[in-house]
């Protein structure tokens, strides 16, 4: 049985955001959200200013992905941005990785584990049936 890996979409966040850029970014991201269970990595390495709009953008991306049973992961989050996310309690909503490659790989590991778990027989009912 072959394990099919789902595509992971990687998108670079802009250095700064205004409302117009946020709208354009979300429109561009929509193409990544057409897949079933979208897997999105947001590369934050260029992010220079993290404000309310940036936070709103991250949450909108996550919400749209979750509506489709997908997930968003963050890569290369600057230290000052990480502090803001932690202080707002938002860090618990996202898995964060040092590099883009690690974030992409985390989705592939998850896919492989899920496929392997799906092939495991359910022994919980078998042991109770054998005892009877």
C-alpha positions in Angstrom: 0.0 0.0 0.0 1.5 3.3 -1.0 1.2 6.3 1.2 0.1 9.4 -0.7 1.5 12.6 0.8 -0.7 15.6 0.5 0.7 18.9 -0.8 1.8 21.5 1.7 1.4 25.1 0.6 4.2 27.5 1.7 3.5 31.2 1.8 5.7 34.1 2.8 4.2 36.7 5.0 5.0 40.3 4.0 7.3 42.5 6.1 4.4 44.7 7.2 0.7 44.8 6.7 -2.0 47.3 6.1 -5.7 46.4 5.5 -5.3 46.4 1.8 -2.3 44.0 1.9 -4.1 41.8 4.4 -7.1 41.5 2.0 -4.7 40.7 -1.0 -2.8 38.1 1.1 -6.1 36.3 2.0 -7.2 36.4 -1.6 -3.9 34.8 -2.7 -4.2 32.2 0.0 -7.6 31.1 -1.1 -6.0 29.0 -3.9 -4.3 26.9 -1.2 -7.6 26.5 0.6 -9.4 24.7 -2.2 -7.8 21.3 -1.3 -9.4 19.0 1.1 -7.6 19.3 4.5 -5.3 22.1 3.4 -1.8 22.2 4.9 -0.3 25.6 5.1 3.0 26.8 6.3 3.3 30.6 6.8 7.0 31.6 6.6 7.4 34.6 9.0 11.1 35.3 8.4 10.4 38.6 6.6 7.9 39.8 9.2 9.3 43.1 10.7 6.3 44.6 12.4 3.8 42.4 14.2 0.6 44.2 15.1 -3.2 43.8 15.4 -3.5 43.3 11.6 -0.8 40.6 11.6 -2.4 38.8 14.4 -5.8 39.0 12.7 -4.3 37.7 9.5 -2.8 34.6 11.3 -6.1 33.9 12.9 -8.1 34.3 9.7 -5.7 31.9 7.9 -6.1 29.3 10.7 -9.9 29.7 10.8 -10.2 29.2 7.0 -7.9 26.1 7.1 -9.8 24.6 10.0 -13.1 25.1 8.3 -11.7 22.6 5.8 -10.2 20.3 8.4 -6.7 21.7 7.6 -4.0 23.3 9.7 -1.6 26.2 9.6 1.9 26.1 10.9 4.4 28.9 11.4 8.0 28.9 10.3 11.0 31.2 11.2 9.0 33.3 13.6 11.2 36.3 14.8 11.9 36.3 18.5 9.9 39.5 19.2 6.9 38.2 17.3 7.1 34.9 19.3 7.0 36.9 22.5 3.9 38.8 21.3 2.2 35.5 20.4 3.1 33.9 23.7 1.9 36.9 25.7 -1.5 36.9 23.9 -1.8 33.1 24.4 -2.0 32.7 20.6 1.2 30.5 20.5 -1.0 27.6 21.7 -3.0 27.7 18.5 0.0 27.3 16.2 2.8 24.8 15.9 5.9 26.9 15.3 9.2 25.7 13.7 12.6 27.2 13.3 12.7 26.6 9.6 10.3 26.3 6.7 11.6 22.8 5.9 10.9 21.6 9.5 7.3 22.9 9.2 6.7 21.2 5.9 8.3 18.0 7.2 6.0 18.1 10.3 3.0 17.7 8.0 4.6 14.8 6.2 5.4 13.0 9.5 1.7 13.5 10.6 0.5 12.0 7.3 2.7 9.0 7.6 1.7 8.4 11.2 -2.0 8.8 10.4 -1.8 6.3 7.5 0.1 3.8 9.7 -2.4 4.1 12.5 -5.2 3.5 10.0 -3.7 0.2 9.1 -3.4 -1.0 12.7 -6.0 -3.6 13.7 -8.3 -2.7 16.6 -7.3 -5.2 19.3 -9.3 -3.6 22.1 -12.5 -5.5 21.1 -10.6 -8.7 20.2 -9.2 -9.2 23.6 -12.6 -8.8 25.3 -14.1 -11.2 22.8 -11.4 -13.8 23.4 -12.0 -13.5 27.2 -15.7 -14.3 26.8 
